Amino acid sequence: VFAYACRINHACHPSCHITWSSALGCITVHALQDIAAGEELTVAYVGGDTLGTRASRQSLLSGKYGFTCRCETCSLSGAALKASEAVQTRLASFHAQLLKWPPELLALVDEVLALHLKDDMPLIWAKSPIFAALLQCRKVGDFQGAAEWARRGASCARLALGSDSAVTLK
């Protein structure tokens, strides 16, 4: 699969997630959404807390991979671009806040997930905030809440990494 997987084009909001499966000993590609016959498969070369606004994505992709992204997200204009940039700016602000373990951490993580869904971003990119929510619940003795966050995190991982992943087999 690697010979083919490395040829999958980038999109800032990809249709697939690529990862190494230690259980299978190979690269795996998992669909993050329904993909129509003949539709191009895409993966994100950058994502999660490195996604950022269009300007920051363009700079990162150009510097690291030597191309200017022209995906659907980078081609947005007008109100659609403004809305996408607002979501990305808000998400970027969360990463700094979450590191401080604020009292409103669970509400922040709920907002992170809502923004990912609103902007059609893979929920696997929210793995760190989900894990932080799990730890916060456990820290205060809310084991039912911790179990719910673990379930949500496992669901995100299963979609992006596959049920054959060592991460989801445990």
Backbone bond lengths (Angstrom), bond angles and torsions (degrees), N, CA, C in turn:
res aa  C-N    CA-C-N  psi(-1)  N-CA   C-N-CA  omega(-1)  CA-C   N-CA-C  phi
1 V - - - 1.459 - - 1.524 110.47 -
2 F 1.337 118.86 -32.05 1.458 120.64 -174.38 1.514 112.60 -57.73
3 A 1.326 117.33 -40.45 1.466 119.98 -179.30 1.525 111.01 -59.57
4 Y 1.310 117.06 -30.13 1.456 121.19 178.47 1.526 111.65 -93.17
5 A 1.334 116.92 -38.77 1.467 120.89 -176.78 1.521 111.88 -61.17
6 C 1.331 117.33 -34.79 1.463 119.45 -178.61 1.526 111.88 -71.78
7 R 1.310 117.53 -8.24 1.463 121.55 179.66 1.527 112.84 -97.62
8 I 1.311 116.92 -2.06 1.463 119.90 -179.15 1.526 108.72 -70.79
9 N 1.303 116.51 130.15 1.461 121.93 -178.00 1.517 112.01 -71.54
10 H 1.312 114.02 157.58 1.461 122.98 178.45 1.530 111.17 -83.50
11 A 1.316 115.54 147.02 1.466 123.48 165.08 1.518 106.52 -146.34
12 C 1.306 117.15 141.93 1.467 120.74 -178.70 1.526 112.28 -66.84
13 H 1.324 116.83 -24.36 1.463 122.72 172.06 1.525 106.22 -124.35
14 P 1.348 116.48 85.97 1.460 121.66 -169.62 1.531 113.87 -74.97
15 S 1.323 114.90 161.78 1.457 120.58 175.03 1.528 111.19 -93.13
16 C 1.336 117.29 -15.03 1.465 122.40 -177.04 1.525 111.35 -136.49
17 H 1.318 114.76 163.08 1.458 121.70 174.39 1.521 106.95 -125.37
18 I 1.316 116.54 133.63 1.459 122.47 -178.12 1.522 108.32 -110.90
19 T 1.323 116.35 137.36 1.453 119.94 -179.44 1.519 110.42 -156.53
20 W 1.305 115.72 161.48 1.458 121.24 174.99 1.524 108.04 -85.50
21 S 1.321 117.65 130.93 1.462 122.69 175.90 1.518 108.03 -105.03
22 S 1.328 116.44 107.19 1.464 119.18 178.95 1.524 110.29 -69.19
23 A 1.344 117.34 -27.72 1.464 120.87 178.48 1.525 110.86 -65.52
24 L 1.338 116.83 -37.32 1.468 121.11 -179.08 1.531 112.65 -96.98
25 G 1.341 116.51 -17.85 1.458 120.60 -178.44 1.512 113.25 72.01
26 C 1.343 116.37 32.95 1.465 119.65 179.64 1.531 110.22 -157.70
27 I 1.317 114.23 169.46 1.461 121.42 174.50 1.524 107.97 -74.07
28 T 1.337 116.22 138.50 1.466 119.98 175.15 1.526 109.14 -122.78
29 V 1.305 115.34 150.76 1.454 122.50 177.37 1.520 106.67 -123.79
30 H 1.332 116.13 124.58 1.465 120.97 -178.43 1.522 109.75 -122.07
31 A 1.322 115.20 133.06 1.468 120.88 177.70 1.521 109.65 -68.91
32 L 1.321 116.70 135.80 1.454 123.01 177.27 1.527 111.50 -96.81
33 Q 1.319 115.64 -8.22 1.463 121.43 -177.37 1.522 107.38 -157.70
34 D 1.312 116.79 172.56 1.452 120.14 174.15 1.527 108.45 -66.52
35 I 1.319 116.06 136.22 1.462 121.60 -179.27 1.529 107.44 -124.55
36 A 1.312 116.11 122.14 1.466 121.24 -178.87 1.529 110.51 -72.34
37 A 1.310 115.90 152.58 1.461 121.11 175.94 1.523 109.02 -56.43
38 G 1.320 116.36 131.53 1.456 121.61 179.16 1.520 114.45 86.28
39 E 1.332 117.73 -10.75 1.470 121.06 179.19 1.531 108.88 -74.62
40 E 1.324 116.10 140.85 1.458 121.09 -179.86 1.523 110.94 -66.99
41 L 1.327 116.30 136.17 1.456 121.94 172.22 1.524 107.08 -83.16
42 T 1.322 116.47 137.99 1.461 120.64 178.12 1.518 109.71 -134.37
43 V 1.324 115.77 151.52 1.462 123.30 173.55 1.519 107.34 -129.99
44 A 1.302 116.60 162.79 1.461 120.76 178.53 1.522 109.35 -97.98
45 Y 1.316 116.00 124.76 1.460 120.06 175.28 1.521 110.29 -77.48
46 V 1.314 116.94 -23.76 1.465 123.72 173.56 1.522 106.75 -132.08
47 G 1.310 116.98 151.41 1.457 119.16 179.63 1.517 110.76 -172.61
48 G 1.313 114.80 -176.70 1.452 120.31 179.67 1.507 111.31 62.15
49 D 1.335 116.62 -132.28 1.461 119.42 -176.64 1.522 112.91 -73.51
50 T 1.351 118.26 -6.08 1.469 120.04 175.98 1.523 111.88 -96.61
51 L 1.333 118.15 0.27 1.457 120.19 -175.66 1.526 111.22 -64.82
52 G 1.302 117.82 -64.16 1.461 121.63 175.23 1.519 115.53 65.13
53 T 1.308 115.12 -171.15 1.465 122.45 -179.48 1.526 109.82 -73.70
54 R 1.318 115.52 169.73 1.468 119.89 -178.01 1.531 110.57 -56.78
55 A 1.311 117.80 -44.36 1.473 120.44 -178.68 1.529 110.86 -61.07
56 S 1.327 117.79 -43.12 1.465 119.37 -179.14 1.526 111.16 -70.36
57 R 1.337 117.84 -37.74 1.474 120.96 176.15 1.520 110.27 -62.98
58 Q 1.350 115.99 -46.09 1.469 120.56 -178.83 1.531 110.42 -60.18
59 S 1.304 116.59 -43.12 1.460 121.05 179.94 1.529 111.04 -64.19
60 L 1.324 116.72 -45.74 1.461 121.21 -179.60 1.531 111.40 -64.56
61 L 1.319 116.78 -47.08 1.462 120.54 -178.92 1.530 111.71 -65.94
62 S 1.309 116.54 -39.34 1.459 120.41 178.90 1.528 110.63 -65.52
63 G 1.329 115.79 -46.68 1.458 120.21 -178.23 1.515 113.80 -68.35
64 K 1.321 116.46 -40.93 1.462 120.56 -174.64 1.530 113.15 -87.75
65 Y 1.335 116.54 -36.31 1.466 120.01 -173.45 1.526 113.94 -117.78
66 G 1.327 117.28 -8.68 1.456 120.69 174.41 1.515 116.16 75.14
67 F 1.329 118.10 29.17 1.463 119.24 176.30 1.519 110.32 -142.47
68 T 1.311 115.18 158.76 1.456 122.70 174.30 1.521 107.64 -98.50
69 C 1.310 116.44 119.80 1.457 120.80 -177.61 1.529 110.20 -70.43
70 R 1.316 114.47 133.86 1.465 121.17 177.22 1.525 109.92 -126.60
71 C 1.337 115.85 30.12 1.461 119.78 -179.83 1.529 110.00 -67.16
72 E 1.305 115.70 174.10 1.460 121.07 -178.10 1.532 111.56 -57.24
73 T 1.323 117.19 -41.44 1.466 120.96 -178.90 1.523 111.01 -67.44
74 C 1.325 117.07 -42.14 1.468 120.21 179.45 1.524 112.26 -72.32
75 S 1.316 116.80 -15.76 1.464 121.20 179.46 1.522 113.06 -93.13
76 L 1.326 117.03 1.18 1.463 119.81 178.96 1.524 110.32 -62.15
77 S 1.321 115.63 153.64 1.461 120.59 175.55 1.526 108.87 -144.98
78 G 1.308 115.32 170.78 1.456 121.37 175.70 1.513 114.08 57.78
79 A 1.328 116.25 -136.67 1.463 122.41 -175.63 1.530 111.80 -63.78
80 A 1.327 117.43 -35.65 1.462 120.62 179.70 1.528 110.85 -64.66
81 L 1.317 116.68 -42.45 1.470 120.57 177.13 1.519 110.10 -64.82
82 K 1.310 117.25 -44.68 1.469 121.25 -179.51 1.531 110.46 -59.50
83 A 1.326 117.62 -42.36 1.468 121.37 179.53 1.524 110.95 -65.98
84 S 1.336 116.80 -43.56 1.461 120.71 179.58 1.526 111.01 -64.08
85 E 1.314 116.56 -42.90 1.469 120.72 179.50 1.528 111.12 -64.01
86 A 1.340 116.94 -36.73 1.466 120.75 178.16 1.522 110.43 -64.19
87 V 1.329 117.18 -42.15 1.465 120.85 178.39 1.523 109.79 -63.59
88 Q 1.330 117.71 -46.32 1.463 120.91 -178.36 1.533 111.80 -64.70
89 T 1.310 117.15 -39.34 1.465 121.12 178.00 1.524 110.49 -64.60
90 R 1.327 116.23 -42.86 1.476 120.82 178.74 1.523 110.30 -63.96
91 L 1.332 117.65 -43.85 1.463 120.33 179.23 1.523 111.71 -62.61
92 A 1.321 117.00 -40.07 1.466 120.55 178.71 1.526 110.86 -61.03
93 S 1.327 116.75 -36.08 1.467 119.65 179.67 1.523 111.82 -69.26
94 F 1.329 117.48 -26.17 1.462 120.54 -179.63 1.511 112.80 -67.58
95 H 1.317 116.68 -38.31 1.452 118.99 -175.22 1.523 111.71 -59.40
96 A 1.303 117.55 -40.90 1.469 120.75 177.50 1.526 110.58 -67.76
97 Q 1.325 116.98 -39.85 1.468 120.86 -179.71 1.527 111.83 -66.03
98 L 1.323 116.90 -42.57 1.462 120.29 -176.45 1.523 112.32 -63.43
99 L 1.318 116.92 -31.71 1.467 120.40 179.36 1.525 112.21 -65.47
100 K 1.320 117.38 -19.00 1.471 122.18 -179.32 1.526 112.42 -91.27
101 W 1.336 117.98 -2.91 1.465 124.00 -179.36 1.526 111.82 50.32
102 P 1.328 117.20 59.11 1.469 119.92 -177.56 1.535 111.16 -69.68
103 P 1.329 117.34 159.34 1.467 120.64 178.50 1.534 112.52 -58.84
104 E 1.327 117.52 -30.58 1.464 121.75 -178.46 1.533 112.29 -91.13
105 L 1.341 117.14 23.76 1.457 121.93 -175.84 1.531 112.66 -54.79
106 L 1.316 118.59 -44.44 1.470 120.43 -177.63 1.525 111.55 -63.62
107 A 1.319 116.85 -39.13 1.467 120.00 177.26 1.534 110.62 -66.52
108 L 1.329 117.00 -37.80 1.465 120.74 177.54 1.531 110.87 -63.45
109 V 1.330 116.42 -42.59 1.466 119.78 -179.50 1.528 110.11 -66.62
110 D 1.321 116.98 -39.65 1.467 119.46 175.14 1.529 110.42 -58.51
111 E 1.340 116.76 -40.66 1.465 119.94 179.06 1.529 111.27 -68.39
112 V 1.334 117.19 -38.84 1.467 121.16 176.52 1.525 109.66 -56.99
113 L 1.325 116.88 -47.90 1.467 120.67 -179.50 1.523 111.22 -63.98
114 A 1.317 116.77 -41.83 1.469 120.39 179.05 1.529 110.80 -62.19
115 L 1.338 116.85 -41.01 1.465 120.15 178.88 1.526 111.47 -67.41
116 H 1.331 117.32 -37.74 1.465 120.11 175.89 1.521 110.40 -60.86
117 L 1.312 116.42 -44.14 1.465 119.96 179.25 1.523 111.20 -66.63
118 K 1.326 116.14 -41.58 1.467 120.56 -178.88 1.522 111.47 -61.39
119 D 1.324 117.02 -38.91 1.467 121.66 -176.26 1.529 112.44 -98.80
120 D 1.345 117.32 14.01 1.474 122.50 178.31 1.521 113.60 54.96
121 M 1.319 116.69 41.83 1.459 120.49 177.33 1.524 109.36 -97.72
122 P 1.320 117.52 148.02 1.461 120.36 178.82 1.529 111.35 -60.09
123 L 1.319 116.32 131.44 1.465 119.82 -179.80 1.523 112.45 -67.32
124 I 1.333 117.96 -18.56 1.464 120.23 176.93 1.526 110.18 -60.81
125 W 1.340 117.10 -24.81 1.460 120.09 177.85 1.524 111.84 -69.95
126 A 1.309 117.41 -11.68 1.470 121.22 178.44 1.523 111.10 -100.14
127 K 1.328 117.42 18.89 1.463 119.78 -175.97 1.529 112.84 -62.35
128 S 1.313 118.07 -39.16 1.467 119.89 -179.70 1.527 111.83 -67.05
129 P 1.329 119.04 -46.43 1.469 118.53 175.58 1.530 112.78 -61.53
130 I 1.327 117.73 -38.66 1.468 120.09 178.42 1.523 109.97 -62.89
131 F 1.322 116.67 -43.22 1.464 120.56 178.56 1.527 110.76 -64.12
132 A 1.337 116.77 -38.90 1.469 120.32 177.51 1.530 110.25 -62.11
133 A 1.331 117.59 -40.92 1.467 121.10 178.43 1.523 110.67 -63.76
134 L 1.322 116.40 -42.64 1.464 120.76 177.29 1.530 110.36 -58.36
135 L 1.332 116.28 -48.41 1.463 120.33 -179.55 1.524 112.06 -63.88
136 Q 1.332 116.58 -38.27 1.465 120.50 178.92 1.529 110.30 -62.39
137 C 1.323 117.18 -45.27 1.469 120.93 178.67 1.526 110.64 -61.79
138 R 1.309 115.68 -44.48 1.466 120.03 179.90 1.530 111.20 -62.94
139 K 1.325 115.91 -40.55 1.464 121.92 -178.76 1.528 111.81 -59.31
140 V 1.342 115.77 -37.99 1.472 119.10 -178.00 1.530 112.25 -95.02
141 G 1.333 117.31 8.57 1.459 121.34 176.38 1.518 115.14 82.64
142 D 1.326 117.68 12.96 1.460 121.29 177.94 1.531 108.04 -90.50
143 F 1.328 115.50 79.23 1.459 120.38 -175.22 1.528 112.20 -72.03
144 Q 1.309 117.59 -28.71 1.461 120.71 175.17 1.531 109.75 -66.71
145 G 1.339 116.24 -43.67 1.460 120.78 176.52 1.525 111.38 -63.16
146 A 1.338 116.53 -41.82 1.467 120.76 178.52 1.527 110.24 -61.86
147 A 1.322 116.65 -41.16 1.467 120.58 178.82 1.528 110.77 -64.26
148 E 1.320 117.73 -38.43 1.463 121.24 178.55 1.533 110.85 -65.55
149 W 1.338 116.92 -42.57 1.464 119.68 177.42 1.529 110.49 -65.45
150 A 1.341 117.03 -37.19 1.466 120.45 177.06 1.527 109.97 -63.41
151 R 1.328 117.02 -40.86 1.464 120.94 178.31 1.527 110.64 -62.73
152 R 1.335 116.04 -44.52 1.462 120.15 179.64 1.528 110.86 -63.74
153 G 1.320 116.69 -42.73 1.461 120.86 178.28 1.525 111.83 -63.71
154 A 1.333 116.65 -41.57 1.466 120.72 179.05 1.522 110.66 -64.39
155 S 1.320 116.64 -37.22 1.463 120.74 178.53 1.531 110.64 -63.79
156 C 1.329 116.64 -44.10 1.474 121.13 177.57 1.531 110.44 -62.75
157 A 1.326 116.29 -43.88 1.466 120.60 -178.92 1.520 111.11 -65.44
158 R 1.323 116.64 -42.23 1.464 120.24 -179.30 1.530 111.13 -60.94
159 L 1.319 116.73 -40.57 1.465 120.47 179.45 1.526 110.92 -65.07
160 A 1.328 116.99 -45.81 1.465 120.57 -174.29 1.526 113.83 -84.14
161 L 1.332 116.90 -30.81 1.460 120.02 -173.95 1.521 113.30 -107.24
162 G 1.333 116.54 -15.95 1.455 121.40 -179.82 1.519 112.46 90.34
163 S 1.294 115.58 155.08 1.456 120.26 -179.46 1.531 111.75 -73.49
164 D 1.343 117.41 -10.02 1.451 121.85 177.98 1.524 112.42 -90.69
165 S 1.325 117.76 -0.77 1.459 122.05 -178.76 1.517 110.95 -72.12
166 A 1.322 116.60 144.66 1.475 121.20 175.82 1.512 110.33 -60.63
167 V 1.329 117.49 -28.73 1.458 121.71 179.20 1.530 110.81 -67.06
168 T 1.315 116.97 -39.96 1.467 120.23 -175.77 1.525 112.43 -93.65
169 L 1.331 118.91 -9.76 1.458 120.91 178.17 1.517 112.55 -77.58
170 K 1.322 117.17 -20.21 1.476 121.38 -176.26 1.488 111.18 -78.77
